[in-house]
């Protein structure tokens, strides 16, 4: 039962913001699964900021299908541990079908929650926020917290974890609608649209007048420059990403000039990747499911339709089109 | 037996490099020690980069004597634990005599080494390098290490600790004489004069072609910008100081644009102050005395004479006049 799969290839490396011409949609024939293999039809794929750097730094190969997290259903199986009908998650995004020997695939076990949540609040996006805040950031009760790109998939979970820990939370985002979402739905204490305010530093002085204990950095550049200068004694800066730099040459951010405050206040800044915290997934899921059941954890999704819109979705994400998690639906559940 | 003491006051706050006019030499009468007190005559005082920020940030009071580490001799005592003749160390620099109730004073116990070493390799300067490298920087055997301001008091100890741990060491400094000192006396593997090279980044590529595991940062700005982009997986940046920023408004450094590498390579940058590691002083002294006895730890001193040259010595230090530790001798031993 070979199938025709459409998949997104990188055909040229973007300088600056990616353009549709950097990608092409290619049809390829996917054969029958061999012994020990499965044929999977993808249902949903994730679109996230971490996909940008590989387009330029060489990790993504030219004329080759892109990667990224996706959830699919096994539609033909010669692997006992992954029977037909099983839902599986792996790093096979940006394509409609694939054959795998099961290496790197994980069975998705839902407990009544929507399947898509396993690509965000209950998936790597959520684990990113959870490990960044609680493990890297060592968040304590009632601290003062700043989150940038706060209306995005990771940021919105980070804000809510801080609120669950009774922290005061200031949050930045890129539109007035997102400001309303952060205040009204997520309950952050102070939210601002960084594109329209005069100075991020002044907003932080207003929102967190006693300074910042934890800055969850998704952005780098001007955000980090403003936040670093206002870090309190023993402050922590878990660096999840630097989306402001991803479209610049060499992934260079705007210059950060306030790092000397790290000495006086013994601040720790630490970059991290979610893949380093996979061994904590059970603890993470227990926390998150508990908070969801208690109504303390909300989310939004921005869902586009069809593999033909996958590249445009990534470009849209990098331009801030999404509130909450950006997904592409590749087939009906 | 009251005495006349000369002391250095801050009379105006410098913008940029301090000028002689920012300071004045003031005579003051120091009275007899009361019950429980001692009268101390200072012998040597330390001059170090950490003295610069307080001149501007308000920690140093106007029309008030400056502080800083000094070693003196008790010349009159009404305190049993600090008898006449005892050598004591405390935060009473920039003056010739003082009265103290002993709070914050520590008896100096030499074991044959020169007294001045307790103001550098066996004092806070040495503890700064030791704790920064081994505790904050978690230095391991045979790593790749970069030290900036490497010919200074802290930097030269940091380089030698790294060599003792069999690391490959690249070092930057501000003169060709210092390059020779680093290579020929301290045995660093690659040294360069940052003022005359085309690019710090290119020097680091040559000196540490496999990248950097630990960057001991004394400088910030362009040094940090170059080093951060070349940090290896799980690299550490203990930030001891940012002397390049101290003479700028708000202690702002030149912009650092390479921080996104911290995410990909999970780099940790941590500011620290030596005062947080005083409880490790015994471990530190045991290490340092062992290395000195084995001939593995060398030092240089730049010693100026007289309280009347104390302010000029601080200005000279900030201009890089010293190799090794900058001291002022205030009275003969």
HADDOCK unambig.tbl for C-alpha pairs under 7 A between the chains (distance, minus, plus):
assign (segid A and resid 239 and name CA) (segid B and resid 263 and name CA) 6.35 0.50 0.50
assign (segid A and resid 240 and name CA) (segid B and resid 263 and name CA) 6.56 0.50 0.50
assign (segid A and resid 241 and name CA) (segid B and resid 263 and name CA) 6.34 0.50 0.50
assign (segid A and resid 242 and name CA) (segid B and resid 260 and name CA) 5.86 0.50 0.50
assign (segid A and resid 251 and name CA) (segid B and resid 260 and name CA) 6.67 0.50 0.50
assign (segid A and resid 252 and name CA) (segid B and resid 257 and name CA) 4.99 0.50 0.50
assign (segid A and resid 252 and name CA) (segid B and resid 258 and name CA) 5.32 0.50 0.50
assign (segid A and resid 253 and name CA) (segid B and resid 257 and name CA) 4.71 0.50 0.50
assign (segid A and resid 253 and name CA) (segid B and resid 258 and name CA) 6.58 0.50 0.50
assign (segid A and resid 254 and name CA) (segid B and resid 257 and name CA) 5.73 0.50 0.50
assign (segid A and resid 255 and name CA) (segid B and resid 255 and name CA) 3.66 0.50 0.50
assign (segid A and resid 255 and name CA) (segid B and resid 256 and name CA) 4.62 0.50 0.50
assign (segid A and resid 255 and name CA) (segid B and resid 257 and name CA) 4.68 0.50 0.50
assign (segid A and resid 256 and name CA) (segid B and resid 255 and name CA) 4.62 0.50 0.50
assign (segid A and resid 256 and name CA) (segid B and resid 256 and name CA) 4.85 0.50 0.50
assign (segid A and resid 256 and name CA) (segid B and resid 257 and name CA) 6.54 0.50 0.50
assign (segid A and resid 257 and name CA) (segid B and resid 252 and name CA) 5.00 0.50 0.50
assign (segid A and resid 257 and name CA) (segid B and resid 253 and name CA) 4.73 0.50 0.50
assign (segid A and resid 257 and name CA) (segid B and resid 254 and name CA) 5.73 0.50 0.50
assign (segid A and resid 257 and name CA) (segid B and resid 255 and name CA) 4.68 0.50 0.50
assign (segid A and resid 257 and name CA) (segid B and resid 256 and name CA) 6.54 0.50 0.50
assign (segid A and resid 258 and name CA) (segid B and resid 252 and name CA) 5.33 0.50 0.50
assign (segid A and resid 258 and name CA) (segid B and resid 253 and name CA) 6.59 0.50 0.50
assign (segid A and resid 260 and name CA) (segid B and resid 242 and name CA) 5.86 0.50 0.50
assign (segid A and resid 260 and name CA) (segid B and resid 251 and name CA) 6.68 0.50 0.50
assign (segid A and resid 262 and name CA) (segid B and resid 270 and name CA) 6.89 0.50 0.50
assign (segid A and resid 262 and name CA) (segid B and resid 271 and name CA) 4.77 0.50 0.50
assign (segid A and resid 263 and name CA) (segid B and resid 239 and name CA) 6.35 0.50 0.50
assign (segid A and resid 263 and name CA) (segid B and resid 240 and name CA) 6.56 0.50 0.50
assign (segid A and resid 263 and name CA) (segid B and resid 241 and name CA) 6.32 0.50 0.50
assign (segid A and resid 263 and name CA) (segid B and resid 271 and name CA) 4.03 0.50 0.50
assign (segid A and resid 263 and name CA) (segid B and resid 272 and name CA) 5.32 0.50 0.50
assign (segid A and resid 263 and name CA) (segid B and resid 273 and name CA) 6.76 0.50 0.50
assign (segid A and resid 266 and name CA) (segid B and resid 270 and name CA) 6.60 0.50 0.50
assign (segid A and resid 266 and name CA) (segid B and resid 271 and name CA) 4.45 0.50 0.50
assign (segid A and resid 266 and name CA) (segid B and resid 272 and name CA) 4.90 0.50 0.50
assign (segid A and resid 267 and name CA) (segid B and resid 270 and name CA) 5.81 0.50 0.50
assign (segid A and resid 267 and name CA) (segid B and resid 271 and name CA) 5.44 0.50 0.50
assign (segid A and resid 268 and name CA) (segid B and resid 269 and name CA) 5.75 0.50 0.50
assign (segid A and resid 268 and name CA) (segid B and resid 270 and name CA) 4.29 0.50 0.50
assign (segid A and resid 268 and name CA) (segid B and resid 271 and name CA) 6.45 0.50 0.50
assign (segid A and resid 269 and name CA) (segid B and resid 268 and name CA) 5.76 0.50 0.50
assign (segid A and resid 269 and name CA) (segid B and resid 269 and name CA) 5.10 0.50 0.50
assign (segid A and resid 269 and name CA) (segid B and resid 270 and name CA) 6.25 0.50 0.50
assign (segid A and resid 270 and name CA) (segid B and resid 262 and name CA) 6.90 0.50 0.50
assign (segid A and resid 270 and name CA) (segid B and resid 266 and name CA) 6.61 0.50 0.50
assign (segid A and resid 270 and name CA) (segid B and resid 267 and name CA) 5.82 0.50 0.50
assign (segid A and resid 270 and name CA) (segid B and resid 268 and name CA) 4.30 0.50 0.50
assign (segid A and resid 270 and name CA) (segid B and resid 269 and name CA) 6.25 0.50 0.50
assign (segid A and resid 271 and name CA) (segid B and resid 262 and name CA) 4.78 0.50 0.50
assign (segid A and resid 271 and name CA) (segid B and resid 263 and name CA) 4.02 0.50 0.50
assign (segid A and resid 271 and name CA) (segid B and resid 266 and name CA) 4.45 0.50 0.50
assign (segid A and resid 271 and name CA) (segid B and resid 267 and name CA) 5.44 0.50 0.50
assign (segid A and resid 271 and name CA) (segid B and resid 268 and name CA) 6.45 0.50 0.50
assign (segid A and resid 272 and name CA) (segid B and resid 263 and name CA) 5.32 0.50 0.50
assign (segid A and resid 272 and name CA) (segid B and resid 266 and name CA) 4.90 0.50 0.50
assign (segid A and resid 273 and name CA) (segid B and resid 263 and name CA) 6.77 0.50 0.50
